[in-house]
Amino acid sequence: MTLLRSLNRSHIWHAKVILKGFQFRAPSLDRLTSLWLHKLRLLGKEEFAFLSQVGGLE
């Protein structure tokens, strides 16, 4: 395993993030970054809007 892959998958990134009432545990740094960008509403705006319209999110 490469150094960058090992660093990305290190256990130090296994943080829990609550997003829209659901709790997620990030398995890697890139997934943790994605979760936080969604939590800060910098990613996923269109998806959340669509799911709210079709009843997928309350």
Phi, psi and omega in degrees: 000137181288163180299315181295320178295318179297316178297317180299322184264012180299149181292347180293343181268359185284060181269154175264136179232131177263125184224118180054038177084359179251145179256128179241146173244120183283129179276349184203169181298318181294325177288323177296317177299315179298316179299316181292324177294324175292317180299322179277003178063030175267344174229152171083010182302314182294321180294316179296321179297315180297312181295328176292325180289322183268003176088014180281340178228138178259000000 
